[in-house]
Amino acid sequence: MGMTGAIKLKRVVENTRNVLAIEAMAAAQAVDFLAPLLPSKRGQSAHAAIRTASPPIEKDRVMSGDFERISALLASGRLAELVR
């Protein structure tokens, strides 16, 4: 049962990372909409990092690649380092 639990945990972690990537992309888009207002310095750093992985959404497009790149950014820990 331990291996089954480990496989399930891996899936849960991947799904959670994907949800966080979607939330990060939505937050970055919200910051873009609120311009010229700016978030904190840490928020600006996080926004810039997210924008390196995903350009602003200006028209309809497939976003799965953006989600994957932001998910990889989250997995690398770079985004967490920027906001600490």
C-alpha positions, 0 to 999 in steps of 0.5 A: 500500500505504500507504493500506491500511496506514493503514486497518489501523492505524486499525482496530488502534488502535480495537480496542486502545482498545476492549480497554483500555476493557473492562479499565478497566471490569473494574478499576473493578469490582474496586476496587468489590469490594475496598471498603473498601480503596482504591487509590493517589490516582492510582488513585482518580482513575482510578476516579472518572473511569471511574465517571463514564462507567460506573456500577457493575455491580449486575445484568446489563445491556447494557454496550456503551454503557459500553464506548463511553463509556470508550473515548471517555474513553481517546481524549480523553486525560483518563484518562492525564492523571489518572494521570500 
